[in-house]
Amino acid sequence: MKELLTYLLSGILGKDDFEIEEETSENGFIRLKILTDASNMGLIIGKNGRTINSIRNLLKTKATLKKIGFSLEVAER
């Protein structure tokens, strides 16, 4: 999941100016948190949240295939 998110964000931002924190619980639930500068927040979220929703949909598809749950947050460093 983290690898897919890294690939998507690198393509969107054009650079690796972000960090991804990944926490996995005992039951297999994965929590991903994107940490980036305020200048990149608009690119990641997109107009009306379309970009972040598309990213979530792609990750949701992968999580469904693996039969695990996940959550995704975006935060400023």
Protein Blocks (a to p, Z undefined) as FASTA:
>chain_A
ZZmmmmmmmmmnopacbcddddddfkopacddddddfklmmmmnogghlmmmmmmmmmmm
mmmmnopadddddddZZ
